[in-house]
Amino acid sequence: MPKLLINGWFWGRTDTGSGQYLHGLIWELYKALPDWQIMLLTPPIYGDYRLPAPPPTVQKVRAPLPGWAVNAQLVKLAWEQKVFPRWAKCLHADVAFVPYWGSPLRSPVPVTVTIHDMIPVLLDDYASGMLARAYTWLVSKSARNADAIFTVSQSAMNDIVRLLEVPEEKVHVTYESLGAPHAPVEDKDERARIREEYDLPQRYLFYLGGFDPRKNVPLMLRAYARARQLRADLPDLVIAGRLPRPKDKWFTDPRPIIAELGLQEHVHTLGFVPDAHKPALYTMAELFLFPSRYEGFGMPPLEAMACGTPALVADNSSLPEITGGIVPPAPTDDVEAYARAILATLDNPPDPQALIHRANHFTWKKTAAHTAEVIRAHV
């Protein structure tokens, strides 16, 4: 029976994109490889009490770290470059799978790795420090040495081939799917409970996501302000997501921009919202706004569509690929165009069933089937 060893660095960390990917994939991958022994290698730093159980046929192995790994950077480096390949040899793995951009430079067995996006290479301010640049150089070189690369969109594949200069046949598009179940919330009591808990307006547009520079939150706010100039009865805007700390200047705090634009009465910031509340928040929104400048995949628009809510994205990277053009994307960084696209979408909303059908196109079962096919080819 062939053996697959999976790097479990992000196991139990579903607050991260890489963690959601690992959790979503593994629960279908073990079904797609029924004749394989699958092992999940996890580090000791999180403690087993925090880690969920893997699928029933997946063996979880906890590996110690070397004594010289004395800080966060060295711990991660030691895990990826020393511990994981060593245990691949000790456990007699036939293939190693790293479900994030951090494969070993040298490995005793064939390596497959998932690169979710090329943000550290494409966007200078996301890897501006010396250590960050060195790490990006290392994982870029290790990815070139890998036997196969998975990625989560055709757009990301194009970036990988171009920027890492690897053969196109080495890169395989295995789309992501929803990190947690999303569907329209039909229960009126549940919708009323969420509306009351967050003091939501009766009609609203919605944003849920981060506040790092590529998310383009300032453009969204200025486009919303412009749309209000064009239509005074525009629904309010609700913004969800963990707000930046006051002293963290790299992230965009939307509140000063809201005040600058005089939108205090029309824009509501919710802060962090738990996963369980997201489907109702999406369902009750008339339109989801997501003008990000770059996404390897773009999970929030998919979540919105799964709840029957149209998503207005920018025309870059993977975003049109994921939304399928059901709502025409707006030009990136064009305030006037995005404002008018908001109004056009509200005037001509798409059929919710078309949105749900599009979202259902992306499944972990499909992702696992393609992933398993590539892994089998490298025994």
Protein Blocks (a to p, Z undefined) as FASTA:
>chain_A
ZZddddfklgoiambfklmmmmmmmmmmmmmmmmbccdddddfklopklpccddfklccd
dddddfklmbfklmmmmmmmmmmmmmmmmnopabdcdfbdcidfbdcbdcddddfbfklm
mmmklombfklmmmmmmmmmmmmmpmbdcdfbfklmmmmmmmnopafklpccdddddfbd
cdddfblklmmmmmmmnopafbdcdddddfbfklommmmmmmmmmmmmmomkbccddded
ddddfklmkbccfklmmmmnopmmmcccebjadfklmmmmmmmpmbdcdfbfbdfkopml
mmmmmnopacdddfehjllmmnnomaccddehilklmmmmmmmmmmmccdfklmmmmmmm
pcfklmmmmmmmmmmmmZZ
